[in-house]
Amino acid sequence: MAIREQVPKPLRGPAGFASLAVMLLGIVVGYILTTVGLTLYFGLDPIEQGAVSTVESISVIAIGVGTFGLGYLGWRGFNYFAY
């Protein structure tokens, strides 16, 4: 039995909209974190040079890419419950 069939019909719409909200937040936060991480990695930040290490900036990029993945899962969930 699929998850869609286990969710009652009146809750499928709100589950789809919740997935859509996860997608939007995932894409926005992922974009911000990835951009900030790239800025820190290439040393384009207005912070004192050397204040953020390369490992820290790569970890910010990785978290941003992971958040993009969460946004993708939200999109998949929206498509799953919406149709």
trRosetta pair geometry for C-beta under 8 A, 3 or more apart (Angstrom, degrees):
i j d omega theta_ij theta_ji phi_ij phi_ji
1 5 5.2 -111 -175 79 90 129
1 6 6.1 102 133 -56 115 95
2 5 4.9 95 62 6 80 101
2 6 7.3 -146 100 -6 45 88
3 6 5.5 -59 -151 36 39 112
3 7 6.5 34 154 -19 71 102
3 80 7.7 22 75 156 113 135
4 7 6.2 -56 -151 33 31 106
4 12 7.1 49 -156 -119 80 118
4 80 6.3 -141 -70 162 114 91
4 81 6.5 -176 -114 -101 95 59
7 11 5.3 -118 177 88 97 109
7 12 5.6 122 114 -81 120 75
7 15 5.9 -27 -168 -19 156 161
7 81 7.3 -26 72 -120 157 109
8 11 4.9 74 66 15 85 105
8 12 7.5 -133 97 -29 43 81
9 12 5.7 -36 -150 1 38 118
10 13 7.4 -50 -178 22 39 103
11 14 5.7 -58 -157 48 57 106
11 15 5.7 60 146 -26 80 107
12 15 5.6 -56 -144 39 31 113
12 16 6.3 35 155 -22 65 105
12 81 5.1 -174 -169 -169 79 95
13 16 5.7 -56 -152 33 30 112
13 17 6.5 22 154 -12 65 105
13 81 7.8 179 -82 148 16 110
14 17 5.6 -54 -143 41 37 108
14 18 6.1 41 155 -22 68 103
15 18 5.6 -50 -145 36 31 113
15 19 6.5 34 153 -19 62 104
15 77 7.5 -109 155 166 88 106
15 81 4.7 -143 100 -138 104 162
16 19 5.7 -54 -151 36 31 112
16 20 6.4 34 149 -21 64 104
16 77 7.6 -176 -120 134 46 78
16 78 5.4 83 -164 -142 73 61
16 81 3.8 -151 -73 100 84 112
16 82 4.4 115 -143 -69 139 76
17 20 5.3 -48 -147 34 37 116
17 21 6.5 41 151 -21 65 100
17 78 8.0 74 -81 -119 19 96
18 21 5.6 -50 -150 34 34 112
18 22 6.6 37 149 -19 64 101
18 77 8.0 -59 92 127 80 133
19 22 5.5 -49 -149 34 35 113
19 23 6.4 40 150 -22 64 102
19 74 4.9 164 -177 -163 65 67
19 75 7.5 168 154 -63 100 10
19 76 7.9 -107 -175 74 129 48
19 77 3.3 -147 -131 104 135 110
19 78 4.1 -168 106 -60 115 67
19 80 7.6 -164 -123 45 174 95
19 81 6.2 146 7 27 142 126
20 23 5.5 -50 -151 32 33 115
20 24 6.5 31 153 -16 65 104
20 74 6.8 138 -96 160 11 105
20 78 4.6 87 -68 -103 74 132
21 24 5.8 -53 -146 37 33 108
21 25 6.2 27 158 -12 66 109
21 74 7.4 -115 73 -162 41 136
22 25 6.0 -59 -143 44 28 106
22 26 5.9 31 157 -23 64 113
22 70 6.7 -105 170 154 100 91
22 71 7.1 -175 136 -113 69 46
22 73 7.3 -55 129 91 129 84
22 74 3.3 -166 96 -105 96 127
22 77 7.0 26 57 51 134 138
23 26 5.8 -59 -144 37 25 112
23 27 6.3 20 161 -16 63 108
23 71 4.9 83 -152 -165 50 71
23 72 7.6 89 -125 -72 88 12
23 74 3.3 -158 -57 105 67 117
23 75 4.5 101 -117 -58 133 68
23 77 7.8 -160 -48 50 103 96
23 78 6.0 -44 -19 -18 140 133
24 27 6.1 -57 -147 37 28 106
24 28 6.3 20 159 -13 64 111
24 71 7.4 156 -7 -135 8 105
24 74 7.6 -105 5 121 50 150
25 28 6.0 -59 -141 41 29 106
25 29 5.8 16 167 -6 68 114
25 71 7.2 -161 77 -94 51 93
25 74 7.7 126 46 -53 83 170
26 29 6.4 -59 -133 46 22 100
26 30 5.6 23 164 -20 61 118
26 67 5.3 -172 -155 168 70 72
26 68 6.5 124 156 -119 94 19
26 69 7.7 -107 -176 70 129 34
26 70 4.2 -154 -121 95 128 87
26 71 2.5 -170 102 -64 116 78
26 72 7.3 -117 124 -1 145 48
26 73 7.6 159 -87 44 172 80
26 74 5.5 171 7 7 136 132
27 30 5.8 -57 -137 41 22 112
27 31 6.2 26 161 -22 61 107
27 68 6.7 59 -110 -123 52 66
27 71 4.2 129 -48 -154 67 158
28 31 6.0 -56 -151 32 25 109
28 32 6.5 21 154 -15 62 108
29 32 5.7 -55 -147 38 33 111
29 33 6.1 28 158 -15 68 109
29 64 7.8 -151 133 -127 65 68
29 67 5.0 -98 101 172 100 148
30 33 6.0 -57 -141 41 28 106
30 34 6.0 26 161 -17 65 111
30 64 5.0 113 -160 -174 57 66
30 65 7.0 91 -159 -95 107 15
30 66 7.7 -157 -114 72 104 42
30 67 3.6 -167 -80 97 85 98
30 68 3.7 144 179 -58 154 67
30 69 7.9 152 -109 11 144 51
30 70 7.4 178 -59 46 122 92
30 71 5.8 -101 0 -8 139 130
31 34 6.0 -59 -143 40 25 108
31 35 6.1 23 160 -17 63 111
31 64 7.4 148 -42 -166 5 111
31 68 7.6 97 -52 -84 57 99
32 35 6.0 -61 -148 39 25 108
32 36 6.2 21 158 -15 64 110
32 64 7.4 -150 76 -121 49 112
33 36 5.8 -55 -142 40 30 108
33 37 6.1 32 157 -21 64 109
33 60 5.8 -148 -176 176 87 81
33 61 7.6 164 138 -105 85 25
33 63 5.5 -93 169 98 147 94
33 64 3.2 -169 99 -86 99 95
33 67 6.0 93 33 26 140 141
34 37 5.7 -55 -146 37 28 113
34 38 6.4 27 156 -16 64 105
34 61 5.9 63 -132 -138 62 64
34 64 3.4 179 -55 139 68 145
34 65 6.3 94 -93 -55 113 64
34 68 7.1 26 -41 -38 136 122
35 38 5.9 -54 -147 37 30 108
35 39 6.3 32 153 -20 64 107
35 64 7.6 176 8 -143 51 157
36 39 5.6 -55 -148 37 32 114
36 40 6.3 30 154 -17 66 106
36 60 6.0 -87 99 158 96 137
36 64 7.6 168 45 -68 86 138
37 40 5.8 -55 -146 38 30 108
37 41 6.2 33 154 -24 65 107
37 57 5.4 133 -161 -177 68 68
37 58 7.2 96 -174 -107 115 15
37 59 7.8 -149 -125 75 122 39
37 60 3.5 -175 -92 101 100 98
37 61 3.5 180 137 -61 147 68
37 62 7.8 172 -142 6 161 49
37 63 7.7 162 -64 46 139 86
37 64 5.6 -137 3 0 133 135
38 41 5.5 -51 -142 34 32 114
38 42 6.3 12 165 -2 66 108
38 57 7.9 125 -77 175 13 109
38 61 6.4 91 -54 -96 65 112
39 42 6.6 -67 -145 47 24 95
39 44 4.8 -92 -156 69 75 103
39 45 5.4 102 139 -66 100 81
40 43 7.6 33 -177 -74 31 31
40 44 8.0 -88 -59 46 19 70
40 45 5.4 22 -97 -36 61 133
40 52 4.9 -55 -163 104 118 149
40 56 7.2 -81 146 104 143 92
40 57 3.7 -161 107 -113 109 112
40 60 6.3 62 39 46 142 147
41 54 6.7 67 -133 -138 73 70
41 57 4.1 169 -70 138 69 137
41 58 6.6 86 -97 -64 117 63
41 61 6.7 13 -41 -42 134 131
43 49 6.4 30 -154 -129 110 92
45 51 8.0 -104 95 55 132 112
45 52 6.9 43 37 23 157 132
47 51 4.7 -99 144 51 117 142
47 52 6.5 71 84 -12 145 106
48 51 4.6 98 70 -44 85 119
52 56 5.1 -119 -170 85 84 130
52 57 5.7 94 139 -55 116 95
53 56 4.8 99 57 7 78 102
53 57 7.1 -147 96 -3 43 87
54 57 5.8 -57 -147 39 33 108
54 58 6.2 31 155 -18 67 106
55 58 5.8 -55 -146 38 30 109
55 59 6.4 32 153 -21 64 105
56 59 5.6 -54 -148 35 32 112
56 60 6.6 34 152 -20 64 101
57 60 5.6 -48 -150 32 36 112
57 61 6.6 39 149 -18 64 102
58 61 5.5 -49 -150 36 37 114
58 62 6.3 40 150 -21 66 104
59 62 5.5 -49 -145 36 35 113
59 63 6.4 37 154 -19 65 102
60 63 5.8 -51 -147 36 32 110
60 64 6.4 35 151 -20 63 106
61 64 5.6 -57 -151 36 31 114
61 65 6.4 29 153 -17 66 104
62 65 5.8 -52 -145 37 32 108
62 66 6.3 35 152 -19 64 107
63 66 5.5 -53 -147 38 32 115
63 67 6.4 34 152 -21 65 104
64 67 5.6 -53 -148 34 31 111
64 68 6.6 38 149 -21 62 99
65 68 5.4 -45 -153 30 37 117
65 69 6.7 43 146 -21 63 99
66 69 5.4 -48 -155 32 37 116
66 70 6.7 41 146 -20 65 99
67 70 5.3 -43 -150 32 40 115
67 71 6.6 46 148 -20 63 99
68 71 5.5 -52 -154 34 35 115
68 72 6.6 39 147 -21 65 101
69 72 5.4 -48 -150 32 36 114
69 73 6.6 36 151 -18 65 101
70 73 5.6 -51 -150 35 35 112
70 74 6.6 41 148 -21 63 101
71 74 5.4 -50 -151 32 36 115
71 75 6.6 40 149 -20 65 100
72 75 5.5 -49 -153 32 36 114
72 76 6.5 37 149 -18 65 102
73 76 5.5 -49 -147 37 37 113
73 77 6.3 40 152 -20 66 104
74 77 5.6 -52 -147 37 32 113
74 78 6.4 37 152 -23 64 103
75 78 5.6 -51 -149 32 32 113
75 79 6.5 28 154 -14 64 104
76 79 5.8 -56 -150 39 32 108
76 80 6.2 35 151 -24 65 108
77 80 5.4 -54 -145 34 32 115
77 81 6.3 10 165 -2 68 108
78 81 6.5 -67 -143 46 25 93
78 82 5.5 19 165 -22 66 122
79 82 6.0 -56 -124 38 23 109
79 83 6.4 -11 -176 9 60 113
80 83 7.7 -92 -157 42 11 83
